[in-house]
């Protein structure tokens, strides 16, 4: 086991205020205190809390094994810190700097505490360096995981925003598609559209692909899956937005859209939907 000497723990406790001041100064030099996204008070509070956790864990915990229960609170603190930094839009370098900027103040403190014992100083410096490196890497991993979760959630929100299901008329829904249609988006489209069909009791759904840049075999398969799911719900489907380029591509690829009603634009699709519903649109007289 790699346990820090009691003299190291005592030196940190006895010089806590000076150590914190030096650490915060280092954080300021790295730009951490000049960002409007986080206040100096928050940084100081986090530094004070982490230093306390570090001292408590180091007193009994193995500095070479952060998986031990003694380091649980420290790990959780760094994970929460990384999560908050990711939510605030900081990068991994800024987040890891919170830990690595503690090295110089701690090294300076230990050099004074072990001035008469070079061998002990070397051992403690090495142990502290490895400990902070490991804590820094844990912070980076936690940040990356949190950032990936943020990005994934944003992607899901964008998918939902990019697939709005609009009620055009009583019993008629429309789904204007913009962008590429892939497997993940097809699933979101299908779920959103089917849920709205259930909620509104609509019998006709129009999928408008005017905003879809290209249609290939994969996109056509996704459309067919969506149409099949709509029909299984007892509704009918019309695909609008079939531009000349898309029509030529479908013919060239030999794609079979047989049985699916297609229209050149959304207006024609709506007119057909109204006709199937027994409705007509006429121009008001005078």
C-alpha positions in Angstrom: 0.0 0.0 0.0 1.1 3.6 -0.7 0.1 5.6 2.4 1.2 9.2 2.7 3.2 10.0 5.8 1.5 11.6 8.8 3.9 14.5 8.5 2.5 15.2 5.0 -1.1 15.2 6.3 -0.1 17.4 9.2 1.7 19.9 6.9 -1.4 20.2 4.7 -3.7 20.7 7.6 -1.5 23.3 9.3 -1.0 25.3 6.1 -4.4 24.8 4.6 -5.2 28.6 4.2 -1.8 29.3 2.5 -2.1 26.2 0.3 -5.6 27.1 -0.8 -4.5 30.7 -1.6 -1.6 29.4 -3.7 -3.9 26.9 -5.4 -6.5 29.5 -6.3 -3.8 31.8 -7.6 -2.6 29.0 -9.9 -6.2 28.5 -11.1 -6.4 32.2 -11.8 -3.2 32.0 -13.9 -4.8 29.3 -15.9 -7.8 31.4 -16.6 -10.3 29.5 -14.4 -11.2 32.7 -12.5 -11.7 34.9 -15.5 -14.6 33.1 -17.0 -18.1 34.5 -16.5 -19.6 30.9 -16.4 -18.3 30.3 -12.9 -17.6 32.7 -10.1 -14.5 33.0 -8.0 -16.5 32.1 -4.9 -17.7 28.8 -6.5 -14.1 27.9 -7.5 -12.8 28.7 -4.0 -15.6 26.7 -2.4 -14.9 23.7 -4.6 -11.1 23.9 -3.9 -11.7 24.0 -0.2 -14.1 21.1 -0.3 -11.9 18.9 -2.4 -8.8 19.6 -0.3 -10.7 18.5 2.8 -11.8 15.3 1.0 -8.2 14.7 -0.2 -6.8 15.0 3.3 -9.4 12.7 4.8 -8.9 10.0 2.2 -5.1 10.3 2.2 -5.0 9.7 5.9 -6.1 6.1 5.6 -6.5 5.3 1.9 -4.1 3.8 -0.5 -2.8 6.6 -2.7 -2.1 4.1 -5.5 -5.7 2.6 -5.5 -8.5 5.1 -5.9 -11.1 2.2 -6.3 -11.0 1.7 -2.5 -13.9 2.9 -0.4 -11.8 5.6 1.3 -11.7 7.5 -2.0 -15.4 7.2 -2.7 -16.3 10.7 -1.6 -13.4 12.2 -3.6 -14.4 10.3 -6.8 -18.0 11.4 -6.4 -17.0 15.0 -5.9 -14.9 14.9 -9.1 -17.6 13.2 -11.0 -20.1 15.9 -9.9 -17.6 18.6 -10.7 -17.0 17.2 -14.2 -20.7 16.9 -14.8 -21.3 20.6 -13.9 -18.3 21.7 -16.0 -19.7 19.8 -19.0 -23.1 21.4 -18.5 -21.5 24.8 -18.3 -19.8 24.3 -21.6 -16.2 24.0 -20.4 -13.6 21.7 -22.1 -11.7 18.8 -20.5 -8.5 20.8 -20.3 -10.1 23.4 -18.1 -11.7 20.7 -15.9 -8.5 18.7 -15.4 -6.6 21.9 -14.7 -8.6 22.1 -11.4 -6.7 19.1 -10.2 -3.3 19.5 -11.8 -2.9 23.1 -10.6 -2.7 21.8 -7.1 0.6 20.1 -7.8 2.9 23.1 -7.5 1.5 24.4 -4.2 1.7 20.9 -2.7 5.2 20.4 -3.9 6.4 23.7 -2.5 4.8 22.8 0.9 6.4 19.4 1.0 9.8 20.8 0.1 9.6 23.0 3.2 8.2 20.2 5.4 10.9 17.6 4.4 13.8 20.0 4.0 15.9 17.9 6.4 14.9 14.6 4.9 15.6 14.4 1.1 14.8 10.7 0.8 11.4 11.1 2.4 10.7 14.2 0.3 11.4 12.3 -2.9 9.1 9.5 -1.8 6.2 11.8 -0.8 6.6 14.0 -4.0 6.4 10.9 -6.2 3.4 9.6 -4.3 1.6 13.0 -4.4 2.4 13.3 -8.1 0.9 9.9 -9.0 -2.1 10.5 -6.8 -3.0 13.8 -8.5 -2.3 12.4 -11.9 -4.7 9.5 -11.2 -7.3 11.9 -9.8 -6.9 14.2 -12.9 -7.4 11.2 -15.3 -10.5 10.2 -13.3 -11.8 13.8 -13.8 -11.1 13.7 -17.5 -12.9 10.3 -17.9 -15.9 11.6 -15.9 -16.0 14.8 -18.0 -15.9 12.9 -21.3 -18.7 10.6 -20.1 -20.8 13.6 -19.0 -20.1 15.4 -22.2 -21.1 12.4 -24.3 -24.4 12.3 -22.3 -25.0 16.0 -22.9 -24.3 15.5 -26.7 -26.5 12.4 -26.8 -29.4 14.3 -25.1 -29.0 17.3 -27.4 -29.1 15.0 -30.4 -32.3 13.4 -29.2 -33.8 16.8 -28.6 -32.8 17.9 -32.1 -34.3 14.8 -33.5 -37.5 15.5 -31.8 -37.5 19.1 -32.9 -36.7 18.2 -36.5 -39.7 15.7 -36.7 -42.7 17.8 -35.7 -46.1 16.1 -36.4 -48.6 18.7 -37.5 -52.3 18.4 -37.5 -53.4 19.8 -40.9 -57.1 19.0 -40.6 -59.4 16.8 -38.6 -58.1 13.3 -39.2 -55.1 14.4 -41.3 -51.6 14.6 -39.9 -48.4 15.8 -41.6 -44.8 15.1 -40.9 -42.4 17.5 -42.8 -39.0 15.8 -43.0 -35.8 18.0 -43.2 -32.3 16.4 -43.5 -31.1 12.9 -43.8 -33.3 10.0 -42.8 -31.2 7.3 -41.0 -32.1 4.4 -38.7 -32.2 6.4 -35.5 -34.3 9.2 -36.9 -36.6 6.7 -38.5 -37.3 5.3 -35.1 -38.1 8.7 -33.7 -40.3 9.5 -36.7 -42.2 6.3 -36.3 -42.7 6.7 -32.6 -43.8 10.3 -32.9 -46.2 9.8 -35.8 -47.7 6.6 -34.4 -48.3 8.3 -31.0 -50.0 11.2 -32.7 -52.2 8.9 -34.7 -53.3 7.2 -31.5 -53.9 10.6 -29.7 -55.9 12.2 -32.6 -57.5 9.2 -34.2 -56.3 10.4 -37.5 -56.8 8.2 -40.6 -54.4 9.8 -43.0 -50.7 10.7 -42.4 -48.7 12.7 -44.9 -44.9 12.4 -44.9 -43.4 15.3 -46.7 -39.8 14.7 -47.9 -39.3 18.0 -49.6 -36.4 18.8 -47.2 -34.7 15.4 -47.6 -31.7 16.1 -49.8 -31.3 12.6 -51.3 -33.2 9.3 -51.5 -31.3 6.1 -51.7 -32.1 2.5 -51.1 -31.6 2.9 -47.3 -33.8 6.0 -47.1 -36.5 4.2 -49.2 -36.4 1.2 -46.8 -36.8 3.5 -43.8 -39.8 5.1 -45.5 -41.4 1.8 -46.3 -41.0 0.7 -42.6 -42.7 3.9 -41.5 -45.5 3.5 -44.0 -46.0 -0.2 -42.9 -46.2 0.8 -39.3 -48.8 3.5 -40.1 -50.9 1.1 -42.0 -50.8 -1.4 -39.1 -52.3 1.3 -37.0 -55.3 1.5 -39.3 -54.2 4.7 -41.0 -53.2 5.5 -44.6 -50.1 7.2 -45.8 -49.2 9.7 -48.5 -45.6 10.7 -49.4 -45.2 14.2 -50.7 -42.2 16.2 -52.0 -41.2 13.8 -54.8 -39.1 16.2 -56.8 -37.9 15.3 -60.4 -34.4 14.4 -59.2 -35.8 12.1 -56.5 -38.2 10.5 -58.9 -35.3 9.8 -61.3 -33.2 8.4 -58.5 -35.9 6.0 -57.4 -36.4 4.8 -60.9 -32.6 4.4 -61.5 -32.2 2.5 -58.3 -35.1 0.2 -59.1 -36.8 1.0 -55.8 -40.3 -0.4 -55.4 -42.6 2.1 -53.8 -45.6 0.3 -55.2 -48.8 0.6 -53.2 -47.6 4.0 -51.7 -49.4 7.1 -53.0 -46.9 9.9 -53.8 -47.4 13.5 -54.7 -45.1 16.2 -55.9 -45.9 18.7 -53.1 -47.6 19.0 -49.8 -50.5 21.0 -51.2 -51.4 18.1 -53.6 -51.1 15.6 -50.8 -53.4 17.6 -48.6 -56.0 18.0 -51.4 -55.9 14.2 -51.9 -56.3 13.6 -48.1 -59.3 16.0 -47.9 -60.8 14.3 -50.9 -60.4 10.9 -49.3 -62.1 12.3 -46.2 -65.1 13.4 -48.3 -64.2 17.1 -48.2 -63.5 19.6 -50.9 -61.9 23.1 -50.8 -63.6 25.7 -52.9 -63.0 29.4 -53.4 -65.4 31.6 -51.6 -67.7 33.6 -53.9 -67.2 37.3 -54.2 
